[in-house]
Every structure is written in structure tokens, then in C-alpha cells.
């Protein structure tokens, strides 16, 4: 079974939030399915909204002083009508998965009387498909729309659909971001259509207990030295498979391995000039060959990322490692809440890389553009993004946050008290820009499907590669 766009190699799925409450337990916030309205007979049906966003989820409560700090930290200069002077405004925000904003909504509403925030949430592919439809038809978009990095290039060529956030003071925030992250949301006419939320800097999450049973090292320092390259990583995997606990494999999914390697490529699917180079770029073929080797060596469990069998793999400990963007931490905790202390994190082979990351935009369809821009600024402020990181693992894309003591010293008890803040933040600070193009997400989906066909013995590696190239050509027109 092919994953289709819903997985897009898994990079953009958001974790369920796992929060440590005062009693030491965890509460998992589940999202319902799509709450978006659909176009019917030229009119929008009534949207089903996420209920009770005003209600606190979990028992973790910030002190009242934080509300005041977060309310002022965004630094937004709202031109036009002030949100404070408007009453009974409902701002809608559409995201995919869980961005970890629920407590922040409550704080914002408390400091902005008359503002109510309602969130729509969907899976990755339906969200982006619906957004494209709503923009094309001129109806149905929320005030604020989240866009994943694989799709942002689609819209920097179509800035007419979005508010230029420079109108609301965004230019003054440019220095917060690495140049490559900021430029990803800058349109051809120089308008700024979105502000960055997170980045997906990479590590390797691994089960200490499985490696120990296989007679292998279990400390991050030793592992980092033994898998400096992806060839080293597969060689380590062979050592694991020789003594692996019954029913387990070294890696979870070939597509996850492939996407991590592609995330390190410079360039990847596109050249700096915007040309599609999937077929001609040796780095893409090298990533494919490495993945096929892992499958041939029987190191790959062959699971479909974000499907039920993959989720069960976390619960049942059927794989020893998973390529791990920062946002994956929350997902792992949500799938295997009883595995505290059994997981740890080591450096990724190949020296860093980015897998995922998103932007918040304000659509031209919004009837409250100034107020929506103010909320975007608040949600992407350093204080807000620090809070989200500590709750979900979604790592801020802003330099001050990445360098802050709060992040650099943050350790996660679930991951054996690993210094996850330092690991992921330092990886993010070393990231290099990879040219993106309008069909980035389509290519990622095509590669995932191709790899799964090999894993499921539907096609040979050679036939799957050729089909992948055909799918790329079709997607890029």
C-alpha cells in the first residue's frame, strides 16, 4: 500500500502533545479529524470547529506573570484598527496536526478581551490540498493558515493570496531568523507571506535496551563516533542484526532514512536556479542507493511512517533507531508513553540536516488582517516558541531561542535525560540552505511511495527508481 500525500515521507506530521503534569504523569492531547468546511454548490458548509479551545488541556498552568510577558514580547506594530479596541472578533487558525498552541491561545485571549481563537486541524495532505482549493476559489480559508516548508515555495510565487506581513512590522523581525529560513517565505515581489515557526534539525532516536541486548554501545557519545557517515550507520546496523532481539530491525522505515539523507543534500531536488535536478543530481541517487542497501541487508522493518503499524512499532519496540527531527520527540512519547528512559538521542550521521518546519501566514480572505497578524507575531515570538519546544519538542527556527540558556540546557527525562535542547539547537544553527521548489512535497511523496514498493516487493529497486523519476516528471509538468 502506498502512503500517498498523507504521509509525504512523514516529515510534516505533528506530534500529539505529551505534557508532564505536576504529578509526574502525562496527558496526551488528541486532535479530531478535519474541521474544515467543504465547497458545496458554490457555498461553504458550516465548519466544524475544534471544541473548547478555551478549556485548558492538561494541568500544566503558567503563572499569571507569563501572560503579561508573552503579550508584550511579540513587538507587533499593528497599523489600522487596534485589536484592543475591537470586540467580539473570532480569529480562525488552520494547522496540520498539533502545533502546541492551545495554552498560548488561552493566554492571548486573556490579554486581548473580545478576541476568541478557534483552531481547525487536519492531517498534512488534506490540509494543504484544502488550502490550495480555498485560495483558488476565493473562499474557505482561515484567517491564519499554516504552511509546511515543502509547500511554501508554491505560494511565494503567488503572494496575491496572502497579506504582506511587512505592513505589520515583520521587517523588524528579520534578524531573529537564519537568512535561509526567512528567505523561504519571501515572495518574488519581496513581500513576506509568512513567519517561521519551527525547524526539523536532525538526530537519531534509539532504543537503549535493544542496542544493549544486541551487545552494542548505548551512549550517545560512543554511537556518534561509530556512525559518522551513513555507510558507518549501515555497518553498525549489520552488527545489530547479528544479535538483534527476535522480531526487531535496526531501522523503522526506508523512506525515513532516505528523507534524512536528502535533508542533508546541497542541493537536493532543485538547483539554485530553480531547475528540477532529481534525475541528474548524484546526491539524490546516492541517497536512493543507501536506502536500497539498507533494505537488501534486511535492516529495514519496512513500516509506513505514521500508519498504525508504525505506531505499533513504537509501542512494541520492533525497531532500534529512527531518524529523528526535533518534532519527532513528542510523537514518540505519545506512541510509547510507558517507555520513559528506554530511548535516547545521538548525533545524526552526515553532520546535521533539516527535515520539516512550517510558517504561519495571514490570508487575504481574512476580515481581520491586523488582528490575525498580531496573533501570528505572538505565536512566533521567542517566548511562545520556547514554551512550545519544552512542551512538544517542536524546535524554534529563531536564533535567539536556539541560543538561549532555556533551550541549550533543556533535558528530556523521557529520552534518558538527554540534552535534547543542545543537540537539536546546535544542529539547527549549523544548517545550510537547501534550494526548494514548488513541487518539493510532491517529490517527497513520490520517493516515499517508490521506496514502499520495494519494501513490499511490488517492484525491484531499479523499476521503482524509474517510476519515481516518471512521477517527478509528471508532478513538475
ABEGO torsion letter per residue (X at the ends): XBAEAAAGGGAABBBBBBBBBAAGBBBBBBBBBBABBBBBGGBBBBBBBBBGAABBBEABBBBAAAAAAAAAAAGBBBBEBBAAABBGBBBBBBBBEBAGAAAAAAAAAAABBGBBBBBBBBBAAAAAAAAAAAAAAGBGBBABBBBBAAAAAAAAABAAABBBAAAAGAAAAAAABBAAAAAAABBAAGBBABBBBBBBBBBBBBBAAAAAAAGBBABAAAAAAABABAAAAAAAAAAAAAABBBGBBABABAAAAAAAAAAABOBBABBAAGBBAAAABAAAAAAAAAAAAAAAAGABAGBBBGBAAAAAAAAAGABABBBBBAAAAAAAAAABAAABGABBBBBBBGGEEBBEEBBBBBBAABABAAAAAAAAAAAABAAAAAAAAAAAGBBBABAAAAABAAAAABBBAABGGBBAAAAAAAAAAABBBBBBBAAAAAAAAAAAAAAAAAAAGABBAAAAAAAAAAAAAAAAX
